[in-house]
Amino acid sequence: MKAQAVRNHSFGSLKLSASNAAAAALAHPVTHFFMLFAIVMYLVYGGVVLGIKP
């Protein structure tokens, strides 16, 4: 019973740290988002031009 509680607690803190990481990623400068967006668009558009199916 105690081990189960410890496991639940560690899982909860893991979920919390994951949401914190997501919040930190969202809080990144907008330029980082646009750089990532440009890279993704380049890959997708380049793949379409080269005839590569995603």
Secondary structure, DSSP 8 states (H G I E B T S, - for coil): -HHHHHHHHHHHHHHHHHHHHHHHHHTS-HHHHHHHHHHHHHHHHHHHHTT---
